[in-house]
Amino acid sequence: MFEVVYFSRSGNTKKVADAIASELKVTAKDVKTTGTVPGDAFIFLGTGCYGGTLPKELELFLKINKFQNRKIALFTTSGFGSAAERNLIEKQLKDRGAVITHNYKCYGRFMGMKKEHPTAEELDNARFFARAVAVTLFPQRSDRPKAASVSR
């Protein structure tokens, strides 16, 4: 079972979350309206980089849900694409016990810059990312997205 959960201030991360969720045939959920997620679910967790800090809404979601030794796929959007910001986010998640097994990042629109992001290609790549994670985690499941349907 997959859960796609995200925090998005400007809509960039929501677009990526929706692309990932559509590939997995689930509904993306905003952390602001999501309580607990099933303990057996594999979580695709998304956020913008926001200077490398976790938004308060995402921190609350992490407190409500147990992330100790929980495997997640992290996806982020950033206007600048800074590796330092992303590393700070990863550290904060790992400090809460999360085990990040997969990563995806793309640009997002920020203060009038990179207005075209995330692009159609970046959203296609997000769907490919979801498919690749599903195939890696559950190679024998019949309900997972088929690797043969990859269109890049």
N, CA, C and O atoms as a GROMACS GRO file, in nm:
protein
  608
    1MET      N    1   0.084  -0.118   0.000
    1MET     CA    2   0.000   0.000   0.000
    1MET      C    3   0.089   0.124   0.000
    1MET      O    4   0.189   0.131   0.072
    2PHE      N    5   0.051   0.221  -0.080
    2PHE     CA    6   0.126   0.346  -0.089
    2PHE      C    7   0.041   0.462  -0.040
    2PHE      O    8  -0.081   0.464  -0.058
    3GLU      N    9   0.108   0.558   0.022
    3GLU     CA   10   0.048   0.686   0.059
    3GLU      C   11   0.137   0.795   0.000
    3GLU      O   12   0.259   0.788   0.012
    4VAL      N   13   0.076   0.894  -0.061
    4VAL     CA   14   0.149   1.009  -0.112
    4VAL      C   15   0.103   1.129  -0.030
    4VAL      O   16  -0.013   1.169  -0.038
    5VAL      N   17   0.195   1.184   0.047
    5VAL     CA   18   0.164   1.293   0.138
    5VAL      C   19   0.261   1.408   0.110
    5VAL      O   20   0.380   1.386   0.091
    6TYR      N   21   0.208   1.530   0.109
    6TYR     CA   22   0.293   1.643   0.071
    6TYR      C   23   0.255   1.769   0.148
    6TYR      O   24   0.146   1.780   0.204
    7PHE      N   25   0.347   1.864   0.148
    7PHE     CA   26   0.321   2.001   0.192
    7PHE      C   27   0.362   2.091   0.077
    7PHE      O   28   0.470   2.076   0.021
    8SER      N   29   0.274   2.186   0.042
    8SER     CA   30   0.303   2.275  -0.069
    8SER      C   31   0.248   2.414  -0.039
    8SER      O   32   0.129   2.430  -0.012
    9ARG      N   33   0.334   2.515  -0.045
    9ARG     CA   34   0.288   2.653  -0.025
    9ARG      C   35   0.238   2.715  -0.154
    9ARG      O   36   0.137   2.786  -0.154
   10SER      N   37   0.308   2.689  -0.264
   10SER     CA   38   0.273   2.757  -0.388
   10SER      C   39   0.212   2.666  -0.494
   10SER      O   40   0.176   2.713  -0.602
   11GLY      N   41   0.201   2.538  -0.464
   11GLY     CA   42   0.141   2.444  -0.559
   11GLY      C   43   0.239   2.359  -0.637
   11GLY      O   44   0.197   2.264  -0.703
   12ASN      N   45   0.369   2.390  -0.631
   12ASN     CA   46   0.468   2.313  -0.705
   12ASN      C   47   0.474   2.168  -0.657
   12ASN      O   48   0.466   2.075  -0.737
   13THR      N   49   0.488   2.151  -0.528
   13THR     CA   50   0.500   2.015  -0.472
   13THR      C   51   0.370   1.939  -0.489
   13THR      O   52   0.372   1.817  -0.508
   14LYS      N   53   0.257   2.007  -0.482
   14LYS     CA   54   0.126   1.942  -0.505
   14LYS      C   55   0.121   1.883  -0.646
   14LYS      O   56   0.073   1.771  -0.664
   15LYS      N   57   0.170   1.956  -0.745
   15LYS     CA   58   0.170   1.904  -0.883
   15LYS      C   59   0.252   1.776  -0.892
   15LYS      O   60   0.211   1.680  -0.958
   16VAL      N   61   0.367   1.775  -0.828
   16VAL     CA   62   0.452   1.655  -0.830
   16VAL      C   63   0.384   1.542  -0.754
   16VAL      O   64   0.385   1.428  -0.800
   17ALA      N   65   0.324   1.573  -0.639
   17ALA     CA   66   0.254   1.471  -0.560
   17ALA      C   67   0.139   1.411  -0.642
   17ALA      O   68   0.119   1.289  -0.640
   18ASP      N   69   0.065   1.494  -0.712
   18ASP     CA   70  -0.046   1.444  -0.794
   18ASP      C   71   0.004   1.353  -0.905
   18ASP      O   72  -0.060   1.253  -0.938
   19ALA      N   73   0.118   1.388  -0.965
   19ALA     CA   74   0.176   1.303  -1.070
   19ALA      C   75   0.216   1.167  -1.014
   19ALA      O   76   0.188   1.064  -1.074
   20ILE      N   77   0.282   1.168  -0.899
   20ILE     CA   78   0.323   1.043  -0.835
   20ILE      C   79   0.201   0.960  -0.797
   20ILE      O   80   0.196   0.840  -0.823
   21ALA      N   81   0.103   1.024  -0.735
   21ALA     CA   82  -0.019   0.954  -0.692
   21ALA      C   83  -0.094   0.894  -0.810
   21ALA      O   84  -0.145   0.782  -0.801
   22SER      N   85  -0.101   0.967  -0.922
   22SER     CA   86  -0.173   0.914  -1.038
   22SER      C   87  -0.106   0.788  -1.090
   22SER      O   88  -0.174   0.694  -1.132
   23GLU      N   89   0.026   0.785  -1.086
   23GLU     CA   90   0.098   0.666  -1.131
   23GLU      C   91   0.073   0.547  -1.039
   23GLU      O   92   0.067   0.433  -1.084
   24LEU      N   93   0.058   0.574  -0.910
   24LEU     CA   94   0.036   0.468  -0.811
   24LEU      C   95  -0.111   0.435  -0.792
   24LEU      O   96  -0.147   0.343  -0.718
   25LYS      N   97  -0.197   0.512  -0.859
   25LYS     CA   98  -0.343   0.494  -0.851
   25LYS      C   99  -0.395   0.515  -0.708
   25LYS      O  100  -0.478   0.440  -0.659
   26VAL      N  101  -0.342   0.621  -0.644
   26VAL     CA  102  -0.389   0.664  -0.512
   26VAL      C  103  -0.414   0.814  -0.519
   26VAL      O  104  -0.388   0.878  -0.621
   27THR      N  105  -0.464   0.870  -0.411
   27THR     CA  106  -0.489   1.014  -0.404
   27THR      C  107  -0.382   1.079  -0.318
   27THR      O  108  -0.354   1.033  -0.208
   28ALA      N  109  -0.323   1.186  -0.369
   28ALA     CA  110  -0.225   1.261  -0.290
   28ALA      C  111  -0.298   1.334  -0.178
   28ALA      O  112  -0.408   1.384  -0.197
   29LYS      N  113  -0.234   1.340  -0.061
   29LYS     CA  114  -0.296   1.402   0.056
   29LYS      C  115  -0.208   1.513   0.110
   29LYS      O  116  -0.086   1.497   0.125
   30ASP      N  117  -0.270   1.625   0.139
   30ASP     CA  118  -0.201   1.739   0.198
   30ASP      C  119  -0.180   1.712   0.347
   30ASP      O  120  -0.273   1.668   0.414
   31VAL      N  121  -0.061   1.736   0.398
   31VAL     CA  122  -0.034   1.711   0.540
   31VAL      C  123  -0.126   1.793   0.630
   31VAL      O  124  -0.152   1.754   0.744
   32LYS      N  125  -0.176   1.906   0.580
   32LYS     CA  126  -0.262   1.992   0.662
   32LYS      C  127  -0.396   1.927   0.690
   32LYS      O  128  -0.463   1.963   0.787
   33THR      N  129  -0.438   1.832   0.607
   33THR     CA  130  -0.568   1.767   0.625
   33THR      C  131  -0.556   1.617   0.648
   33THR      O  132  -0.657   1.547   0.652
   34THR      N  133  -0.435   1.568   0.662
   34THR     CA  134  -0.412   1.425   0.681
   34THR      C  135  -0.372   1.400   0.825
   34THR      O  136  -0.282   1.466   0.878
   35GLY      N  137  -0.439   1.306   0.888
   35GLY     CA  138  -0.401   1.269   1.024
   35GLY      C  139  -0.296   1.160   1.020
   35GLY      O  140  -0.183   1.183   0.976
   36THR      N  141  -0.333   1.043   1.066
   36THR     CA  142  -0.238   0.932   1.065
   36THR      C  143  -0.250   0.853   0.935
   36THR      O  144  -0.356   0.850   0.872
   37VAL      N  145  -0.141   0.791   0.898
   37VAL     CA  146  -0.141   0.703   0.782
   37VAL      C  147  -0.119   0.561   0.832
   37VAL      O  148  -0.055   0.540   0.936
   38PRO      N  149  -0.170   0.463   0.759
   38PRO     CA  150  -0.154   0.324   0.804
   38PRO      C  151  -0.007   0.289   0.828
   38PRO      O  152   0.081   0.330   0.752
   39GLY      N  153   0.018   0.215   0.933
   39GLY     CA  154   0.154   0.179   0.970
   39GLY      C  155   0.225   0.093   0.869
   39GLY      O  156   0.348   0.091   0.864
   40ASP      N  157   0.148   0.022   0.785
   40ASP     CA  158   0.212  -0.066   0.686
   40ASP      C  159   0.228   0.002   0.550
   40ASP      O  160   0.276  -0.060   0.456
   41ALA      N  161   0.189   0.128   0.540
   41ALA     CA  162   0.198   0.198   0.412
   41ALA      C  163   0.341   0.247   0.386
   41ALA      O  164   0.411   0.291   0.477
   42PHE      N  165   0.382   0.238   0.261
   42PHE     CA  166   0.507   0.300   0.218
   42PHE      C  167   0.471   0.442   0.179
   42PHE      O  168   0.379   0.464   0.100
   43ILE      N  169   0.542   0.539   0.234
   43ILE     CA  170   0.506   0.679   0.216
   43ILE      C  171   0.599   0.749   0.118
   43ILE      O  172   0.721   0.744   0.130
   44PHE      N  173   0.539   0.814   0.020
   44PHE     CA  174   0.607   0.911  -0.065
   44PHE      C  175   0.579   1.045   0.002
   44PHE      O  176   0.465   1.090   0.008
   45LEU      N  177   0.683   1.108   0.054
   45LEU     CA  178   0.668   1.232   0.130
   45LEU      C  179   0.731   1.347   0.054
   45LEU      O  180   0.849   1.341   0.017
   46GLY      N  181   0.653   1.451   0.031
   46GLY     CA  182   0.701   1.563  -0.048
   46GLY      C  183   0.691   1.696   0.022
   46GLY      O  184   0.599   1.720   0.101
   47THR      N  185   0.786   1.784  -0.008
   47THR     CA  186   0.786   1.920   0.046
   47THR      C  187   0.871   2.010  -0.043
   47THR      O  188   0.957   1.963  -0.117
   48GLY      N  189   0.845   2.138  -0.034
   48GLY     CA  190   0.936   2.235  -0.092
   48GLY      C  191   1.054   2.249   0.001
   48GLY      O  192   1.050   2.201   0.114
   49CYS      N  193   1.160   2.314  -0.043
   49CYS     CA  194   1.280   2.323   0.040
   49CYS      C  195   1.277   2.436   0.143
   49CYS      O  196   1.335   2.420   0.250
   50TYR      N  197   1.214   2.547   0.116
   50TYR     CA  198   1.192   2.654   0.214
   50TYR      C  199   1.313   2.683   0.302
   50TYR      O  200   1.302   2.687   0.425
   51GLY      N  201   1.426   2.703   0.241
   51GLY     CA  202   1.547   2.737   0.316
   51GLY      C  203   1.605   2.621   0.395
   51GLY      O  204   1.689   2.641   0.482
   52GLY      N  205   1.562   2.499   0.365
   52GLY     CA  206   1.616   2.382   0.431
   52GLY      C  207   1.549   2.345   0.562
   52GLY      O  208   1.596   2.256   0.632
   53THR      N  209   1.440   2.413   0.596
   53THR     CA  210   1.369   2.380   0.719
   53THR      C  211   1.237   2.311   0.686
   53THR      O  212   1.176   2.336   0.582
   54LEU      N  213   1.194   2.226   0.776
   54LEU     CA  214   1.065   2.160   0.757
   54LEU      C  215   0.953   2.256   0.798
   54LEU      O  216   0.961   2.318   0.904
   55PRO      N  217   0.850   2.269   0.716
   55PRO     CA  218   0.737   2.352   0.754
   55PRO      C  219   0.670   2.298   0.880
   55PRO      O  220   0.671   2.177   0.904
   56LYS      N  221   0.612   2.386   0.961
   56LYS     CA  222   0.547   2.345   1.086
   56LYS      C  223   0.440   2.240   1.061
   56LYS      O  224   0.425   2.146   1.140
   57GLU      N  225   0.367   2.254   0.952
   57GLU     CA  226   0.261   2.158   0.920
   57GLU      C  227   0.318   2.019   0.897
   57GLU      O  228   0.259   1.919   0.936
   58LEU      N  229   0.434   2.013   0.833
   58LEU     CA  230   0.498   1.884   0.808
   58LEU      C  231   0.554   1.827   0.939
   58LEU      O  232   0.547   1.707   0.962
   59GLU      N  233   0.610   1.912   1.022
   59GLU     CA  234   0.660   1.867   1.152
   59GLU      C  235   0.547   1.806   1.235
   59GLU      O  236   0.566   1.702   1.299
   60LEU      N  237   0.429   1.869   1.233
   60LEU     CA  238   0.314   1.815   1.306
   60LEU      C  239   0.275   1.678   1.252
   60LEU      O  240   0.248   1.586   1.329
   61PHE      N  241   0.272   1.664   1.120
   61PHE     CA  242   0.241   1.535   1.058
   61PHE      C  243   0.340   1.428   1.104
   61PHE      O  244   0.301   1.316   1.133
   62LEU      N  245   0.468   1.464   1.109
   62LEU     CA  246   0.571   1.369   1.152
   62LEU      C  247   0.554   1.330   1.298
   62LEU      O  248   0.581   1.215   1.335
   63LYS      N  249   0.508   1.423   1.380
   63LYS     CA  250   0.484   1.391   1.522
   63LYS      C  251   0.366   1.298   1.539
   63LYS      O  252   0.369   1.207   1.622
   64ILE      N  253   0.260   1.320   1.461
   64ILE     CA  254   0.139   1.238   1.471
   64ILE      C  255   0.166   1.095   1.426
   64ILE      O  256   0.111   1.000   1.482
   65ASN      N  257   0.249   1.079   1.326
   65ASN     CA  258   0.279   0.949   1.269
   65ASN      C  259   0.416   0.902   1.318
   65ASN      O  260   0.507   0.982   1.336
   66LYS      N  261   0.428   0.773   1.337
   66LYS     CA  262   0.554   0.717   1.383
   66LYS      C  263   0.647   0.696   1.263
   66LYS      O  264   0.612   0.624   1.170
   67PHE      N  265   0.763   0.760   1.265
   67PHE     CA  266   0.857   0.748   1.156
   67PHE      C  267   0.983   0.673   1.194
   67PHE      O  268   1.074   0.660   1.112
   68GLN      N  269   0.990   0.624   1.317
   68GLN     CA  270   1.107   0.548   1.358
   68GLN      C  271   1.119   0.423   1.272
   68GLN      O  272   1.029   0.338   1.271
   69ASN      N  273   1.229   0.412   1.198
   69ASN     CA  274   1.258   0.300   1.108
   69ASN      C  275   1.157   0.285   0.994
   69ASN      O  276   1.147   0.179   0.933
   70ARG      N  277   1.083   0.390   0.966
   70ARG     CA  278   0.986   0.386   0.858
   70ARG      C  279   1.054   0.424   0.727
   70ARG      O  280   1.121   0.527   0.719
   71LYS      N  281   1.036   0.341   0.626
   71LYS     CA  282   1.096   0.367   0.496
   71LYS      C  283   1.006   0.462   0.418
   71LYS      O  284   0.884   0.444   0.411
   72ILE      N  285   1.070   0.563   0.358
   72ILE     CA  286   0.996   0.661   0.278
   72ILE      C  287   1.073   0.694   0.151
   72ILE      O  288   1.195   0.675   0.143
   73ALA      N  289   1.000   0.742   0.052
   73ALA     CA  290   1.059   0.801  -0.068
   73ALA      C  291   1.036   0.951  -0.054
   73ALA      O  292   0.922   0.996  -0.040
   74LEU      N  293   1.141   1.027  -0.060
   74LEU     CA  294   1.133   1.172  -0.044
   74LEU      C  295   1.134   1.238  -0.181
   74LEU      O  296   1.215   1.205  -0.267
   75PHE      N  297   1.041   1.333  -0.199
   75PHE     CA  298   1.047   1.415  -0.320
   75PHE      C  299   1.036   1.561  -0.279
   75PHE      O  300   0.958   1.598  -0.191
   76THR      N  301   1.117   1.644  -0.346
   76THR     CA  302   1.122   1.786  -0.311
   76THR      C  303   1.119   1.873  -0.436
   76THR      O  304   1.156   1.830  -0.545
   77THR      N  305   1.072   1.996  -0.416
   77THR     CA  306   1.080   2.099  -0.519
   77THR      C  307   1.154   2.216  -0.459
   77THR      O  308   1.148   2.241  -0.339
   78SER      N  309   1.225   2.288  -0.546
   78SER     CA  310   1.303   2.402  -0.497
   78SER      C  311   1.324   2.501  -0.610
   78SER      O  312   1.352   2.463  -0.724
   79GLY      N  313   1.308   2.628  -0.577
   79GLY     CA  314   1.334   2.732  -0.675
   79GLY      C  315   1.480   2.742  -0.712
   79GLY      O  316   1.514   2.786  -0.822
   80PHE      N  317   1.567   2.702  -0.622
   80PHE     CA  318   1.710   2.713  -0.646
   80PHE      C  319   1.777   2.580  -0.669
   80PHE      O  320   1.885   2.574  -0.729
   81GLY      N  321   1.716   2.472  -0.622
   81GLY     CA  322   1.774   2.340  -0.641
   81GLY      C  323   1.897   2.314  -0.556
   81GLY      O  324   1.982   2.233  -0.593
   82SER      N  325   1.908   2.382  -0.445
   82SER     CA  326   2.025   2.372  -0.360
   82SER      C  327   2.034   2.236  -0.292
   82SER      O  328   1.940   2.190  -0.227
   83ALA      N  329   2.148   2.171  -0.309
   83ALA     CA  330   2.173   2.043  -0.242
   83ALA      C  331   2.181   2.062  -0.092
   83ALA      O  332   2.143   1.973  -0.016
   84ALA      N  333   2.231   2.177  -0.047
   84ALA     CA  334   2.243   2.204   0.097
   84ALA      C  335   2.105   2.206   0.162
   84ALA      O  336   2.088   2.152   0.271
   85GLU      N  337   2.006   2.269   0.097
   85GLU     CA  338   1.870   2.272   0.151
   85GLU      C  339   1.814   2.131   0.163
   85GLU      O  340   1.758   2.092   0.265
   86ARG      N  341   1.829   2.056   0.057
   86ARG     CA  342   1.776   1.920   0.055
   86ARG      C  343   1.844   1.833   0.160
   86ARG      O  344   1.778   1.752   0.226
   87ASN      N  345   1.975   1.848   0.177
   87ASN     CA  346   2.048   1.772   0.278
   87ASN      C  347   1.997   1.803   0.418
   87ASN      O  348   1.989   1.714   0.503
   88LEU      N  349   1.964   1.929   0.444
   88LEU     CA  350   1.908   1.967   0.575
   88LEU      C  351   1.773   1.899   0.598
   88LEU      O  352   1.745   1.852   0.709
   89ILE      N  353   1.690   1.894   0.495
   89ILE     CA  354   1.560   1.828   0.507
   89ILE      C  355   1.580   1.679   0.534
   89ILE      O  356   1.515   1.622   0.622
   90GLU      N  357   1.669   1.616   0.458
   90GLU     CA  358   1.696   1.474   0.479
   90GLU      C  359   1.744   1.447   0.621
   90GLU      O  360   1.700   1.351   0.685
   91LYS      N  361   1.833   1.532   0.672
   91LYS     CA  362   1.885   1.514   0.808
   91LYS      C  363   1.772   1.524   0.910
   91LYS      O  364   1.765   1.443   1.002
   92GLN      N  365   1.684   1.622   0.894
   92GLN     CA  366   1.574   1.638   0.988
   92GLN      C  367   1.480   1.518   0.987
   92GLN      O  368   1.430   1.478   1.092
   93LEU      N  369   1.457   1.461   0.870
   93LEU     CA  370   1.372   1.342   0.861
   93LEU      C  371   1.442   1.221   0.923
   93LEU      O  372   1.380   1.143   0.995
   94LYS      N  373   1.570   1.207   0.894
   94LYS     CA  374   1.646   1.095   0.952
   94LYS      C  375   1.656   1.107   1.103
   94LYS      O  376   1.653   1.007   1.174
   95ASP      N  377   1.668   1.231   1.154
   95ASP     CA  378   1.671   1.252   1.300
   95ASP      C  379   1.541   1.208   1.365
   95ASP      O  380   1.539   1.177   1.484
   96ARG      N  381   1.433   1.206   1.289
   96ARG     CA  382   1.303   1.160   1.341
   96ARG      C  383   1.284   1.010   1.318
   96ARG      O  384   1.177   0.956   1.347
   97GLY      N  385   1.387   0.944   1.267
   97GLY     CA  386   1.383   0.800   1.252
   97GLY      C  387   1.351   0.750   1.112
   97GLY      O  388   1.355   0.630   1.088
   98ALA      N  389   1.319   0.839   1.019
   98ALA     CA  390   1.283   0.796   0.884
   98ALA      C  391   1.403   0.737   0.811
   98ALA      O  392   1.516   0.782   0.828
   99VAL      N  393   1.376   0.637   0.730
   99VAL     CA  394   1.478   0.576   0.646
   99VAL      C  395   1.441   0.613   0.503
   99VAL      O  396   1.343   0.563   0.449
  100ILE      N  397   1.521   0.701   0.442
  100ILE     CA  398   1.492   0.748   0.306
  100ILE      C  399   1.553   0.650   0.207
  100ILE      O  400   1.675   0.640   0.195
  101THR      N  401   1.466   0.579   0.138
  101THR     CA  402   1.513   0.476   0.045
  101THR      C  403   1.526   0.527  -0.099
  101THR      O  404   1.604   0.473  -0.177
  102HIS      N  405   1.451   0.629  -0.133
  102HIS     CA  406   1.450   0.682  -0.269
  102HIS      C  407   1.432   0.833  -0.264
  102HIS      O  408   1.370   0.886  -0.171
  103ASN      N  409   1.485   0.903  -0.363
  103ASN     CA  410   1.479   1.049  -0.371
  103ASN      C  411   1.440   1.095  -0.510
  103ASN      O  412   1.478   1.035  -0.610
  104TYR      N  413   1.362   1.203  -0.515
  104TYR     CA  414   1.334   1.271  -0.642
  104TYR      C  415   1.330   1.420  -0.612
  104TYR      O  416   1.274   1.463  -0.511
  105LYS      N  417   1.389   1.498  -0.700
  105LYS     CA  418   1.385   1.643  -0.683
  105LYS      C  419   1.366   1.709  -0.818
  105LYS      O  420   1.409   1.658  -0.921
  106CYS      N  421   1.302   1.823  -0.815
  106CYS     CA  422   1.289   1.902  -0.937
  106CYS      C  423   1.275   2.049  -0.897
  106CYS      O  424   1.254   2.082  -0.780
  107TYR      N  425   1.286   2.134  -0.996
  107TYR     CA  426   1.269   2.276  -0.970
  107TYR      C  427   1.122   2.308  -0.948
  107TYR      O  428   1.033   2.235  -0.993
  108GLY      N  429   1.099   2.418  -0.880
  108GLY     CA  430   0.965   2.471  -0.863
  108GLY      C  431   0.969   2.621  -0.887
  108GLY      O  432   1.074   2.685  -0.874
  109ARG      N  433   0.857   2.675  -0.920
  109ARG     CA  434   0.846   2.819  -0.940
  109ARG      C  435   0.870   2.888  -0.806
  109ARG      O  436   0.823   2.842  -0.703
  110PHE      N  437   0.944   3.000  -0.808
  110PHE     CA  438   0.973   3.071  -0.684
  110PHE      C  439   0.988   3.220  -0.713
  110PHE      O  440   1.075   3.260  -0.790
  111MET      N  441   0.903   3.301  -0.652
  111MET     CA  442   0.909   3.447  -0.660
  111MET      C  443   0.931   3.497  -0.803
  111MET      O  444   1.018   3.581  -0.827
  112GLY      N  445   0.854   3.447  -0.895
  112GLY     CA  446   0.863   3.492  -1.033
  112GLY      C  447   0.972   3.425  -1.115
  112GLY      O  448   0.979   3.445  -1.236
  113MET      N  449   1.056   3.348  -1.051
  113MET     CA  450   1.163   3.277  -1.123
  113MET      C  451   1.117   3.135  -1.154
  113MET      O  452   1.033   3.078  -1.085
  114LYS      N  453   1.173   3.080  -1.259
  114LYS     CA  454   1.142   2.943  -1.300
  114LYS      C  455   0.991   2.921  -1.312
  114LYS      O  456   0.938   2.820  -1.264
  115LYS      N  457   0.924   3.016  -1.375
  115LYS     CA  458   0.778   3.013  -1.385
  115LYS      C  459   0.725   2.887  -1.452
  115LYS      O  460   0.612   2.846  -1.427
  116GLU      N  461   0.806   2.826  -1.537
  116GLU     CA  462   0.760   2.709  -1.611
  116GLU      C  463   0.772   2.578  -1.531
  116GLU      O  464   0.732   2.473  -1.580
  117HIS      N  465   0.826   2.584  -1.412
  117HIS     CA  466   0.849   2.462  -1.333
  117HIS      C  467   0.737   2.437  -1.233
  117HIS      O  468   0.676   2.532  -1.184
  118PRO      N  469   0.709   2.311  -1.201
  118PRO     CA  470   0.767   2.192  -1.264
  118PRO      C  471   0.715   2.177  -1.407
  118PRO      O  472   0.597   2.201  -1.435
  119THR      N  473   0.804   2.137  -1.495
  119THR     CA  474   0.771   2.122  -1.637
  119THR      C  475   0.699   1.989  -1.660
  119THR      O  476   0.694   1.903  -1.572
  120ALA      N  477   0.645   1.974  -1.778
  120ALA     CA  478   0.581   1.846  -1.814
  120ALA      C  479   0.681   1.732  -1.806
  120ALA      O  480   0.647   1.622  -1.762
  121GLU      N  481   0.805   1.758  -1.847
  121GLU     CA  482   0.908   1.654  -1.839
  121GLU      C  483   0.938   1.617  -1.693
  121GLU      O  484   0.954   1.499  -1.661
  122GLU      N  485   0.944   1.717  -1.605
  122GLU     CA  486   0.969   1.689  -1.463
  122GLU      C  487   0.854   1.609  -1.402
  122GLU      O  488   0.877   1.523  -1.318
  123LEU      N  489   0.731   1.636  -1.444
  123LEU     CA  490   0.616   1.560  -1.394
  123LEU      C  491   0.618   1.418  -1.449
  123LEU      O  492   0.583   1.323  -1.379
  124ASP      N  493   0.659   1.403  -1.576
  124ASP     CA  494   0.676   1.267  -1.632
  124ASP      C  495   0.785   1.192  -1.554
  124ASP      O  496   0.770   1.074  -1.525
  125ASN      N  497   0.893   1.262  -1.521
  125ASN     CA  498   1.000   1.199  -1.443
  125ASN      C  499   0.952   1.160  -1.304
  125ASN      O  500   0.995   1.058  -1.250
  126ALA      N  501   0.863   1.239  -1.245
  126ALA     CA  502   0.806   1.205  -1.114
  126ALA      C  503   0.722   1.077  -1.124
  126ALA      O  504   0.727   0.993  -1.035
  127ARG      N  505   0.646   1.064  -1.232
  127ARG     CA  506   0.569   0.940  -1.253
  127ARG      C  507   0.662   0.821  -1.272
  127ARG      O  508   0.638   0.713  -1.218
  128PHE      N  509   0.768   0.841  -1.348
  128PHE     CA  510   0.868   0.735  -1.368
  128PHE      C  511   0.931   0.697  -1.234
  128PHE      O  512   0.951   0.579  -1.206
  129PHE      N  513   0.963   0.796  -1.151
  129PHE     CA  514   1.018   0.774  -1.017
  129PHE      C  515   0.923   0.686  -0.936
  129PHE      O  516   0.967   0.588  -0.874
  130ALA      N  517   0.795   0.719  -0.935
  130ALA     CA  518   0.696   0.641  -0.859
  130ALA      C  519   0.692   0.497  -0.908
  130ALA      O  520   0.690   0.403  -0.829
  131ARG      N  521   0.692   0.481  -1.039
  131ARG     CA  522   0.687   0.348  -1.098
  131ARG      C  523   0.812   0.268  -1.061
  131ARG      O  524   0.803   0.151  -1.027
  132ALA      N  525   0.928   0.333  -1.068
  132ALA     CA  526   1.054   0.265  -1.035
  132ALA      C  527   1.057   0.223  -0.888
  132ALA      O  528   1.102   0.113  -0.856
  133VAL      N  529   1.009   0.308  -0.798
  133VAL     CA  530   1.004   0.273  -0.656
  133VAL      C  531   0.911   0.155  -0.636
  133VAL      O  532   0.945   0.060  -0.565
  134ALA      N  533   0.792   0.159  -0.697
  134ALA     CA  534   0.694   0.051  -0.681
  134ALA      C  535   0.752  -0.082  -0.730
  134ALA      O  536   0.736  -0.185  -0.665
  135VAL      N  537   0.818  -0.079  -0.844
  135VAL     CA  538   0.877  -0.201  -0.899
  135VAL      C  539   0.988  -0.253  -0.809
  135VAL      O  540   1.002  -0.374  -0.789
  136THR      N  541   1.068  -0.163  -0.754
  136THR     CA  542   1.178  -0.202  -0.666
  136THR      C  543   1.127  -0.264  -0.537
  136THR      O  544   1.179  -0.366  -0.491
  137LEU      N  545   1.023  -0.203  -0.479
  137LEU     CA  546   0.971  -0.251  -0.351
  137LEU      C  547   0.888  -0.376  -0.363
  137LEU      O  548   0.894  -0.465  -0.278
  138PHE      N  549   0.810  -0.384  -0.469
  138PHE     CA  550   0.714  -0.494  -0.483
  138PHE      C  551   0.724  -0.554  -0.623
  138PHE      O  552   0.631  -0.539  -0.702
  139PRO      N  553   0.833  -0.621  -0.656
  139PRO     CA  554   0.850  -0.672  -0.792
  139PRO      C  555   0.748  -0.779  -0.831
  139PRO      O  556   0.725  -0.800  -0.951
  140GLN      N  557   0.688  -0.846  -0.735
  140GLN     CA  558   0.596  -0.956  -0.767
  140GLN      C  559   0.448  -0.916  -0.762
  140GLN      O  560   0.362  -0.997  -0.798
  141ARG      N  561   0.418  -0.794  -0.718
  141ARG     CA  562   0.277  -0.756  -0.702
  141ARG      C  563   0.212  -0.732  -0.837
  141ARG      O  564   0.269  -0.667  -0.925
  142SER      N  565   0.092  -0.783  -0.852
  142SER     CA  566   0.020  -0.767  -0.979
  142SER      C  567  -0.048  -0.631  -0.989
  142SER      O  568  -0.082  -0.589  -1.100
  143ASP      N  569  -0.069  -0.561  -0.876
  143ASP     CA  570  -0.140  -0.434  -0.881
  143ASP      C  571  -0.047  -0.314  -0.893
  143ASP      O  572  -0.093  -0.200  -0.897
  144ARG      N  573   0.084  -0.338  -0.899
  144ARG     CA  574   0.178  -0.226  -0.912
  144ARG      C  575   0.180  -0.178  -1.056
  144ARG      O  576   0.143  -0.253  -1.147
  145PRO      N  577   0.222  -0.053  -1.079
  145PRO     CA  578   0.233  -0.004  -1.216
  145PRO      C  579   0.331  -0.090  -1.295
  145PRO      O  580   0.434  -0.132  -1.242
  146LYS      N  581   0.300  -0.115  -1.420
  146LYS     CA  582   0.384  -0.198  -1.505
  146LYS      C  583   0.505  -0.120  -1.557
  146LYS      O  584   0.490  -0.008  -1.607
  147ALA      N  585   0.622  -0.178  -1.544
  147ALA     CA  586   0.743  -0.112  -1.591
  147ALA      C  587   0.741  -0.094  -1.743
  147ALA      O  588   0.804  -0.002  -1.795
  148ALA      N  589   0.670  -0.180  -1.813
  148ALA     CA  590   0.666  -0.172  -1.958
  148ALA      C  591   0.594  -0.047  -2.009
  148ALA      O  592   0.608  -0.012  -2.126
  149SER      N  593   0.519   0.020  -1.922
  149SER     CA  594   0.444   0.138  -1.966
  149SER      C  595   0.526   0.266  -1.957
  149SER      O  596   0.472   0.376  -1.973
  150VAL      N  597   0.654   0.253  -1.931
  150VAL     CA  598   0.741   0.371  -1.918
  150VAL      C  599   0.746   0.446  -2.050
  150VAL      O  600   0.774   0.389  -2.155
  151SER      N  601   0.719   0.577  -2.042
  151SER     CA  602   0.734   0.662  -2.161
  151SER      C  603   0.811   0.785  -2.121
  151SER      O  604   0.758   0.875  -2.056
  152ARG      N  605   0.937   0.788  -2.160
  152ARG     CA  606   1.025   0.900  -2.120
  152ARG      C  607   1.066   0.978  -2.240
  152ARG      O  608   1.139   1.076  -2.228
   0.00000   0.00000   0.00000
